Amino acid sequence: MENGIRPLAAADLEGFRALLLDFDGVLADSELLYHESWNVALSKWGVQIPEEEYLLHWTSLGEGLKGHLARHPDLEALVDPVEASSIQKSVYATFCESGRVRLMDGAAGVLDELSTGAFAGRCAIASNTDESLIRSIIAAAGASPIPVVGGAGLPKKPMPDIFLRAASLLGSGPDETLVFEDAWKGLEAATRGGFRSVLVRSRLNRDFDLTAGYALEGIGALLPMLRELRR
């Protein structure tokens, strides 16, 4: 046990009715491509975001462009946030269409098992990312689709609305639902919504001080646990 976080085990899963999984950084190896897309967008104004700053303030804390401009007030009069966001979305969509956005190691197997195994019909992806992008990335990887609740029309994490909507669609209460997340914003959203959470560790978040009920070394480690529940 590290910092009070217990490694997730198959037996722990049996105590939950439903599972919710974040997408970027949990199922999709996409965070550095988001970073690249924002740097392409902001290059119009001569702005570049260092990787370390992006991973902390954008990926984990979820501050986005608004937070970046607040931390760098000299840029507020320079950058047009509406235009920058539009450029970024277009660039990232191109990355998705070209197949650059891949699933994490083992993620395709996890999705296949979730779609047919013990949690079939009791699992969903719950993400700030648009549902159409998520589905296109999963389809390109040849993985089995599961229900997706994207961020369109809902307050973004760390607000809990996306998780609450997904759990409601599955007919599961927050106390019966386990959330898999890799970032502070998602873990905080789970806490605010009354969910238990699993910190999915990766090379990008390993140095961050994050708190959850359980920990998992990459989403691929979930596959043998799901298979064990079939027995």
ChimeraX commands (.cxc) that place a marker at each C-alpha (Angstrom):
marker #1 position 0.00,0.00,0.00 radius 0.5
marker #1 position 1.43,3.38,-1.09 radius 0.5
marker #1 position 0.15,6.66,0.43 radius 0.5
marker #1 position -2.93,4.81,1.62 radius 0.5
marker #1 position -3.77,3.60,-1.90 radius 0.5
marker #1 position -4.34,-0.14,-2.15 radius 0.5
marker #1 position -3.54,-2.12,-5.31 radius 0.5
marker #1 position -6.76,-3.14,-7.05 radius 0.5
marker #1 position -7.62,-6.86,-7.00 radius 0.5
marker #1 position -10.27,-8.90,-8.80 radius 0.5
marker #1 position -12.10,-9.43,-5.52 radius 0.5
marker #1 position -12.55,-5.66,-5.18 radius 0.5
marker #1 position -14.47,-5.52,-8.47 radius 0.5
marker #1 position -17.08,-7.92,-7.13 radius 0.5
marker #1 position -18.23,-5.22,-4.70 radius 0.5
marker #1 position -19.39,-2.91,-7.49 radius 0.5
marker #1 position -22.38,-2.97,-9.80 radius 0.5
marker #1 position -20.83,-0.87,-12.59 radius 0.5
marker #1 position -17.51,0.42,-13.92 radius 0.5
marker #1 position -16.78,3.82,-15.49 radius 0.5
marker #1 position -13.55,4.46,-17.37 radius 0.5
marker #1 position -12.01,7.75,-18.39 radius 0.5
marker #1 position -10.70,7.74,-21.95 radius 0.5
marker #1 position -7.66,9.98,-22.47 radius 0.5
marker #1 position -4.73,8.73,-20.41 radius 0.5
marker #1 position -6.61,5.61,-19.29 radius 0.5
marker #1 position -7.75,3.86,-22.47 radius 0.5
marker #1 position -6.15,6.14,-25.07 radius 0.5
marker #1 position -2.50,7.15,-25.26 radius 0.5
marker #1 position -3.55,10.62,-26.37 radius 0.5
marker #1 position -2.32,13.21,-23.88 radius 0.5
marker #1 position 0.93,14.06,-25.65 radius 0.5
marker #1 position -0.99,14.43,-28.91 radius 0.5
marker #1 position -3.35,16.88,-27.21 radius 0.5
marker #1 position -0.23,18.75,-26.10 radius 0.5
marker #1 position 1.06,18.77,-29.66 radius 0.5
marker #1 position -2.28,19.96,-31.04 radius 0.5
marker #1 position -2.38,22.88,-28.61 radius 0.5
marker #1 position 1.16,23.86,-29.47 radius 0.5
marker #1 position 0.26,23.82,-33.16 radius 0.5
marker #1 position -2.79,25.99,-32.45 radius 0.5
marker #1 position -0.93,28.48,-30.24 radius 0.5
marker #1 position 2.03,28.75,-32.60 radius 0.5
marker #1 position 0.00,31.36,-34.52 radius 0.5
marker #1 position 0.70,33.69,-31.60 radius 0.5
marker #1 position 4.23,32.46,-30.99 radius 0.5
marker #1 position 3.21,30.53,-27.86 radius 0.5
marker #1 position 4.44,27.05,-26.88 radius 0.5
marker #1 position 3.55,25.10,-23.73 radius 0.5
marker #1 position 6.37,23.12,-22.07 radius 0.5
marker #1 position 5.49,19.45,-21.65 radius 0.5
marker #1 position 5.88,19.44,-17.86 radius 0.5
marker #1 position 3.56,22.43,-17.52 radius 0.5
marker #1 position 1.01,20.88,-19.87 radius 0.5
marker #1 position 0.90,17.54,-18.08 radius 0.5
marker #1 position 0.34,19.17,-14.69 radius 0.5
marker #1 position -1.91,22.15,-15.42 radius 0.5
marker #1 position -3.79,20.95,-18.49 radius 0.5
marker #1 position -3.88,17.14,-18.32 radius 0.5
marker #1 position -4.09,16.56,-14.56 radius 0.5
marker #1 position -5.60,19.74,-13.10 radius 0.5
marker #1 position -7.81,20.44,-16.12 radius 0.5
marker #1 position -7.15,24.18,-16.21 radius 0.5
marker #1 position -7.05,24.34,-20.00 radius 0.5
marker #1 position -6.38,27.45,-22.06 radius 0.5
marker #1 position -8.26,29.67,-19.63 radius 0.5
marker #1 position -5.95,28.61,-16.81 radius 0.5
marker #1 position -2.87,28.98,-19.00 radius 0.5
marker #1 position -3.75,32.57,-19.88 radius 0.5
marker #1 position -4.45,33.33,-16.22 radius 0.5
marker #1 position -1.00,32.03,-15.26 radius 0.5
marker #1 position 0.58,34.03,-18.09 radius 0.5
marker #1 position -1.28,37.37,-18.07 radius 0.5
marker #1 position 1.04,38.78,-20.74 radius 0.5
marker #1 position -0.63,36.39,-23.21 radius 0.5
marker #1 position -4.23,37.38,-22.49 radius 0.5
marker #1 position -4.19,40.36,-24.85 radius 0.5
marker #1 position -2.28,38.37,-27.48 radius 0.5
marker #1 position -4.11,35.05,-27.87 radius 0.5
marker #1 position -7.66,34.73,-29.21 radius 0.5
marker #1 position -8.99,31.80,-27.12 radius 0.5
marker #1 position -11.95,31.08,-29.42 radius 0.5
marker #1 position -9.77,30.88,-32.52 radius 0.5
marker #1 position -7.08,28.90,-30.69 radius 0.5
marker #1 position -9.62,26.33,-29.48 radius 0.5
marker #1 position -11.07,26.00,-32.97 radius 0.5
marker #1 position -7.63,25.39,-34.47 radius 0.5
marker #1 position -6.76,22.85,-31.77 radius 0.5
marker #1 position -9.95,20.85,-32.35 radius 0.5
marker #1 position -9.28,20.74,-36.07 radius 0.5
marker #1 position -5.66,19.65,-35.58 radius 0.5
marker #1 position -6.58,16.94,-33.07 radius 0.5
marker #1 position -9.37,15.65,-35.31 radius 0.5
marker #1 position -6.77,15.28,-38.06 radius 0.5
marker #1 position -4.61,13.25,-35.68 radius 0.5
marker #1 position -7.57,10.96,-35.00 radius 0.5
marker #1 position -8.41,10.56,-38.69 radius 0.5
marker #1 position -4.81,9.70,-39.56 radius 0.5
marker #1 position -4.62,6.97,-36.91 radius 0.5
marker #1 position -2.04,8.71,-34.73 radius 0.5
marker #1 position -4.17,8.33,-31.59 radius 0.5
marker #1 position -3.67,4.78,-30.31 radius 0.5
marker #1 position -5.13,2.84,-27.42 radius 0.5
marker #1 position -3.00,2.11,-24.37 radius 0.5
marker #1 position -1.29,-1.28,-24.15 radius 0.5
marker #1 position -3.93,-3.84,-23.25 radius 0.5
marker #1 position -6.84,-1.41,-23.63 radius 0.5
marker #1 position -8.36,-3.17,-26.65 radius 0.5
marker #1 position -8.45,-6.44,-24.71 radius 0.5
marker #1 position -10.06,-4.69,-21.75 radius 0.5
marker #1 position -12.77,-3.21,-23.98 radius 0.5
marker #1 position -13.41,-6.59,-25.59 radius 0.5
marker #1 position -13.76,-8.24,-22.17 radius 0.5
marker #1 position -15.97,-5.45,-20.83 radius 0.5
marker #1 position -18.32,-5.82,-23.78 radius 0.5
marker #1 position -18.88,-9.56,-23.25 radius 0.5
marker #1 position -17.71,-10.47,-19.75 radius 0.5
marker #1 position -18.94,-10.07,-16.19 radius 0.5
marker #1 position -19.55,-6.32,-16.58 radius 0.5
marker #1 position -21.26,-6.46,-19.99 radius 0.5
marker #1 position -24.06,-3.88,-19.92 radius 0.5
marker #1 position -22.69,-2.48,-16.67 radius 0.5
marker #1 position -19.77,-0.39,-17.91 radius 0.5
marker #1 position -19.19,2.82,-19.85 radius 0.5
marker #1 position -16.59,5.32,-20.92 radius 0.5
marker #1 position -17.14,8.69,-19.21 radius 0.5
marker #1 position -14.94,11.45,-20.58 radius 0.5
marker #1 position -14.70,15.18,-21.28 radius 0.5
marker #1 position -13.87,14.23,-24.88 radius 0.5
marker #1 position -16.56,14.29,-27.57 radius 0.5
marker #1 position -18.29,10.93,-28.00 radius 0.5
marker #1 position -17.68,10.88,-31.77 radius 0.5
marker #1 position -13.90,11.15,-31.34 radius 0.5
marker #1 position -13.88,8.39,-28.73 radius 0.5
marker #1 position -15.87,6.05,-30.95 radius 0.5
marker #1 position -13.68,6.76,-33.97 radius 0.5
marker #1 position -10.48,5.95,-32.05 radius 0.5
marker #1 position -11.95,2.71,-30.68 radius 0.5
marker #1 position -13.19,1.69,-34.13 radius 0.5
marker #1 position -9.81,2.42,-35.71 radius 0.5
marker #1 position -8.18,0.14,-33.12 radius 0.5
marker #1 position -10.61,-2.67,-33.92 radius 0.5
marker #1 position -11.75,-2.85,-30.29 radius 0.5
marker #1 position -15.25,-3.64,-29.09 radius 0.5
marker #1 position -17.41,-0.58,-28.41 radius 0.5
marker #1 position -19.02,0.00,-25.03 radius 0.5
marker #1 position -21.41,2.84,-24.10 radius 0.5
marker #1 position -19.85,6.31,-24.15 radius 0.5
marker #1 position -20.86,9.44,-22.25 radius 0.5
marker #1 position -18.91,12.35,-23.71 radius 0.5
marker #1 position -18.58,15.88,-22.41 radius 0.5
marker #1 position -20.93,17.64,-24.85 radius 0.5
marker #1 position -23.49,19.70,-22.95 radius 0.5
marker #1 position -22.19,18.73,-19.51 radius 0.5
marker #1 position -19.87,20.57,-17.09 radius 0.5
marker #1 position -16.36,19.22,-17.47 radius 0.5
marker #1 position -14.42,17.40,-14.78 radius 0.5
marker #1 position -13.66,18.10,-11.93 radius 0.5
marker #1 position -17.43,18.57,-11.83 radius 0.5
marker #1 position -19.07,15.15,-11.36 radius 0.5
marker #1 position -21.85,15.52,-13.95 radius 0.5
marker #1 position -20.33,13.21,-16.59 radius 0.5
marker #1 position -19.92,10.38,-14.08 radius 0.5
marker #1 position -23.38,10.94,-12.63 radius 0.5
marker #1 position -24.94,10.83,-16.10 radius 0.5
marker #1 position -23.08,7.66,-17.05 radius 0.5
marker #1 position -23.95,5.88,-13.80 radius 0.5
marker #1 position -27.59,6.86,-14.18 radius 0.5
marker #1 position -27.70,5.44,-17.71 radius 0.5
marker #1 position -26.34,2.16,-16.33 radius 0.5
marker #1 position -28.89,2.13,-13.52 radius 0.5
marker #1 position -26.17,2.29,-10.89 radius 0.5
marker #1 position -25.74,4.63,-7.93 radius 0.5
marker #1 position -22.43,6.37,-7.20 radius 0.5
marker #1 position -21.77,4.13,-4.20 radius 0.5
marker #1 position -22.16,1.06,-6.47 radius 0.5
marker #1 position -19.91,2.37,-9.24 radius 0.5
marker #1 position -16.11,2.25,-9.55 radius 0.5
marker #1 position -14.33,4.95,-11.58 radius 0.5
marker #1 position -10.98,4.48,-13.37 radius 0.5
marker #1 position -9.03,7.74,-13.75 radius 0.5
marker #1 position -5.51,9.00,-14.33 radius 0.5
marker #1 position -5.79,12.72,-13.50 radius 0.5
marker #1 position -6.62,14.90,-10.52 radius 0.5
marker #1 position -9.60,16.45,-12.31 radius 0.5
marker #1 position -11.21,13.02,-12.81 radius 0.5
marker #1 position -10.41,11.69,-9.35 radius 0.5
marker #1 position -11.82,14.90,-7.86 radius 0.5
marker #1 position -14.96,14.55,-9.99 radius 0.5
marker #1 position -15.40,11.02,-8.67 radius 0.5
marker #1 position -15.01,12.20,-5.08 radius 0.5
marker #1 position -17.49,15.05,-5.54 radius 0.5
marker #1 position -20.01,12.63,-7.04 radius 0.5
marker #1 position -19.69,10.07,-4.25 radius 0.5
marker #1 position -17.86,7.43,-6.33 radius 0.5
marker #1 position -14.94,5.20,-5.36 radius 0.5
marker #1 position -11.98,5.53,-7.70 radius 0.5
marker #1 position -8.95,3.72,-9.12 radius 0.5
marker #1 position -5.81,5.67,-9.99 radius 0.5
marker #1 position -4.50,4.25,-13.26 radius 0.5
marker #1 position -0.78,4.91,-13.23 radius 0.5
marker #1 position 1.24,5.71,-16.35 radius 0.5
marker #1 position 4.58,7.20,-17.29 radius 0.5
marker #1 position 2.88,10.61,-17.48 radius 0.5
marker #1 position 1.30,10.79,-14.01 radius 0.5
marker #1 position 3.74,8.76,-11.92 radius 0.5
marker #1 position 5.35,11.84,-10.35 radius 0.5
marker #1 position 2.07,13.49,-9.36 radius 0.5
marker #1 position 0.67,13.28,-5.82 radius 0.5
marker #1 position -2.76,11.78,-6.53 radius 0.5
marker #1 position -5.19,10.12,-4.15 radius 0.5
marker #1 position -7.67,7.30,-4.78 radius 0.5
marker #1 position -9.05,4.23,-3.07 radius 0.5
marker #1 position -7.18,1.84,-5.35 radius 0.5
marker #1 position -4.28,1.89,-7.81 radius 0.5
marker #1 position -3.66,0.02,-11.06 radius 0.5
marker #1 position -0.41,-0.16,-13.03 radius 0.5
marker #1 position -1.81,0.62,-16.46 radius 0.5
marker #1 position -5.27,-0.30,-17.74 radius 0.5
marker #1 position -3.94,-3.55,-19.23 radius 0.5
marker #1 position -3.60,-4.90,-15.69 radius 0.5
marker #1 position -7.40,-4.89,-15.45 radius 0.5
marker #1 position -7.80,-7.61,-18.10 radius 0.5
marker #1 position -6.75,-10.65,-16.00 radius 0.5
marker #1 position -8.98,-9.42,-13.18 radius 0.5
marker #1 position -11.99,-9.22,-15.48 radius 0.5
marker #1 position -11.25,-12.68,-16.85 radius 0.5
marker #1 position -10.99,-14.06,-13.33 radius 0.5
marker #1 position -14.56,-12.91,-12.67 radius 0.5
marker #1 position -15.78,-15.16,-15.50 radius 0.5
marker #1 position -14.70,-18.29,-13.63 radius 0.5
marker link #1:1,2 radius 0.2
marker link #1:2,3 radius 0.2
marker link #1:3,4 radius 0.2
marker link #1:4,5 radius 0.2
marker link #1:5,6 radius 0.2
marker link #1:6,7 radius 0.2
marker link #1:7,8 radius 0.2
marker link #1:8,9 radius 0.2
marker link #1:9,10 radius 0.2
marker link #1:10,11 radius 0.2
marker link #1:11,12 radius 0.2
marker link #1:12,13 radius 0.2
marker link #1:13,14 radius 0.2
marker link #1:14,15 radius 0.2
marker link #1:15,16 radius 0.2
marker link #1:16,17 radius 0.2
marker link #1:17,18 radius 0.2
marker link #1:18,19 radius 0.2
marker link #1:19,20 radius 0.2
marker link #1:20,21 radius 0.2
marker link #1:21,22 radius 0.2
marker link #1:22,23 radius 0.2
marker link #1:23,24 radius 0.2
marker link #1:24,25 radius 0.2
marker link #1:25,26 radius 0.2
marker link #1:26,27 radius 0.2
marker link #1:27,28 radius 0.2
marker link #1:28,29 radius 0.2
marker link #1:29,30 radius 0.2
marker link #1:30,31 radius 0.2
marker link #1:31,32 radius 0.2
marker link #1:32,33 radius 0.2
marker link #1:33,34 radius 0.2
marker link #1:34,35 radius 0.2
marker link #1:35,36 radius 0.2
marker link #1:36,37 radius 0.2
marker link #1:37,38 radius 0.2
marker link #1:38,39 radius 0.2
marker link #1:39,40 radius 0.2
marker link #1:40,41 radius 0.2
marker link #1:41,42 radius 0.2
marker link #1:42,43 radius 0.2
marker link #1:43,44 radius 0.2
marker link #1:44,45 radius 0.2
marker link #1:45,46 radius 0.2
marker link #1:46,47 radius 0.2
marker link #1:47,48 radius 0.2
marker link #1:48,49 radius 0.2
marker link #1:49,50 radius 0.2
marker link #1:50,51 radius 0.2
marker link #1:51,52 radius 0.2
marker link #1:52,53 radius 0.2
marker link #1:53,54 radius 0.2
marker link #1:54,55 radius 0.2
marker link #1:55,56 radius 0.2
marker link #1:56,57 radius 0.2
marker link #1:57,58 radius 0.2
marker link #1:58,59 radius 0.2
marker link #1:59,60 radius 0.2
marker link #1:60,61 radius 0.2
marker link #1:61,62 radius 0.2
marker link #1:62,63 radius 0.2
marker link #1:63,64 radius 0.2
marker link #1:64,65 radius 0.2
marker link #1:65,66 radius 0.2
marker link #1:66,67 radius 0.2
marker link #1:67,68 radius 0.2
marker link #1:68,69 radius 0.2
marker link #1:69,70 radius 0.2
marker link #1:70,71 radius 0.2
marker link #1:71,72 radius 0.2
marker link #1:72,73 radius 0.2
marker link #1:73,74 radius 0.2
marker link #1:74,75 radius 0.2
marker link #1:75,76 radius 0.2
marker link #1:76,77 radius 0.2
marker link #1:77,78 radius 0.2
marker link #1:78,79 radius 0.2
marker link #1:79,80 radius 0.2
marker link #1:80,81 radius 0.2
marker link #1:81,82 radius 0.2
marker link #1:82,83 radius 0.2
marker link #1:83,84 radius 0.2
marker link #1:84,85 radius 0.2
marker link #1:85,86 radius 0.2
marker link #1:86,87 radius 0.2
marker link #1:87,88 radius 0.2
marker link #1:88,89 radius 0.2
marker link #1:89,90 radius 0.2
marker link #1:90,91 radius 0.2
marker link #1:91,92 radius 0.2
marker link #1:92,93 radius 0.2
marker link #1:93,94 radius 0.2
marker link #1:94,95 radius 0.2
marker link #1:95,96 radius 0.2
marker link #1:96,97 radius 0.2
marker link #1:97,98 radius 0.2
marker link #1:98,99 radius 0.2
marker link #1:99,100 radius 0.2
marker link #1:100,101 radius 0.2
marker link #1:101,102 radius 0.2
marker link #1:102,103 radius 0.2
marker link #1:103,104 radius 0.2
marker link #1:104,105 radius 0.2
marker link #1:105,106 radius 0.2
marker link #1:106,107 radius 0.2
marker link #1:107,108 radius 0.2
marker link #1:108,109 radius 0.2
marker link #1:109,110 radius 0.2
marker link #1:110,111 radius 0.2
marker link #1:111,112 radius 0.2
marker link #1:112,113 radius 0.2
marker link #1:113,114 radius 0.2
marker link #1:114,115 radius 0.2
marker link #1:115,116 radius 0.2
marker link #1:116,117 radius 0.2
marker link #1:117,118 radius 0.2
marker link #1:118,119 radius 0.2
marker link #1:119,120 radius 0.2
marker link #1:120,121 radius 0.2
marker link #1:121,122 radius 0.2
marker link #1:122,123 radius 0.2
marker link #1:123,124 radius 0.2
marker link #1:124,125 radius 0.2
marker link #1:125,126 radius 0.2
marker link #1:126,127 radius 0.2
marker link #1:127,128 radius 0.2
marker link #1:128,129 radius 0.2
marker link #1:129,130 radius 0.2
marker link #1:130,131 radius 0.2
marker link #1:131,132 radius 0.2
marker link #1:132,133 radius 0.2
marker link #1:133,134 radius 0.2
marker link #1:134,135 radius 0.2
marker link #1:135,136 radius 0.2
marker link #1:136,137 radius 0.2
marker link #1:137,138 radius 0.2
marker link #1:138,139 radius 0.2
marker link #1:139,140 radius 0.2
marker link #1:140,141 radius 0.2
marker link #1:141,142 radius 0.2
marker link #1:142,143 radius 0.2
marker link #1:143,144 radius 0.2
marker link #1:144,145 radius 0.2
marker link #1:145,146 radius 0.2
marker link #1:146,147 radius 0.2
marker link #1:147,148 radius 0.2
marker link #1:148,149 radius 0.2
marker link #1:149,150 radius 0.2
marker link #1:150,151 radius 0.2
marker link #1:151,152 radius 0.2
marker link #1:152,153 radius 0.2
marker link #1:153,154 radius 0.2
marker link #1:154,155 radius 0.2
marker link #1:155,156 radius 0.2
marker link #1:156,157 radius 0.2
marker link #1:157,158 radius 0.2
marker link #1:158,159 radius 0.2
marker link #1:159,160 radius 0.2
marker link #1:160,161 radius 0.2
marker link #1:161,162 radius 0.2
marker link #1:162,163 radius 0.2
marker link #1:163,164 radius 0.2
marker link #1:164,165 radius 0.2
marker link #1:165,166 radius 0.2
marker link #1:166,167 radius 0.2
marker link #1:167,168 radius 0.2
marker link #1:168,169 radius 0.2
marker link #1:169,170 radius 0.2
marker link #1:170,171 radius 0.2
marker link #1:171,172 radius 0.2
marker link #1:172,173 radius 0.2
marker link #1:173,174 radius 0.2
marker link #1:174,175 radius 0.2
marker link #1:175,176 radius 0.2
marker link #1:176,177 radius 0.2
marker link #1:177,178 radius 0.2
marker link #1:178,179 radius 0.2
marker link #1:179,180 radius 0.2
marker link #1:180,181 radius 0.2
marker link #1:181,182 radius 0.2
marker link #1:182,183 radius 0.2
marker link #1:183,184 radius 0.2
marker link #1:184,185 radius 0.2
marker link #1:185,186 radius 0.2
marker link #1:186,187 radius 0.2
marker link #1:187,188 radius 0.2
marker link #1:188,189 radius 0.2
marker link #1:189,190 radius 0.2
marker link #1:190,191 radius 0.2
marker link #1:191,192 radius 0.2
marker link #1:192,193 radius 0.2
marker link #1:193,194 radius 0.2
marker link #1:194,195 radius 0.2
marker link #1:195,196 radius 0.2
marker link #1:196,197 radius 0.2
marker link #1:197,198 radius 0.2
marker link #1:198,199 radius 0.2
marker link #1:199,200 radius 0.2
marker link #1:200,201 radius 0.2
marker link #1:201,202 radius 0.2
marker link #1:202,203 radius 0.2
marker link #1:203,204 radius 0.2
marker link #1:204,205 radius 0.2
marker link #1:205,206 radius 0.2
marker link #1:206,207 radius 0.2
marker link #1:207,208 radius 0.2
marker link #1:208,209 radius 0.2
marker link #1:209,210 radius 0.2
marker link #1:210,211 radius 0.2
marker link #1:211,212 radius 0.2
marker link #1:212,213 radius 0.2
marker link #1:213,214 radius 0.2
marker link #1:214,215 radius 0.2
marker link #1:215,216 radius 0.2
marker link #1:216,217 radius 0.2
marker link #1:217,218 radius 0.2
marker link #1:218,219 radius 0.2
marker link #1:219,220 radius 0.2
marker link #1:220,221 radius 0.2
marker link #1:221,222 radius 0.2
marker link #1:222,223 radius 0.2
marker link #1:223,224 radius 0.2
marker link #1:224,225 radius 0.2
marker link #1:225,226 radius 0.2
marker link #1:226,227 radius 0.2
marker link #1:227,228 radius 0.2
marker link #1:228,229 radius 0.2
marker link #1:229,230 radius 0.2
marker link #1:230,231 radius 0.2
view
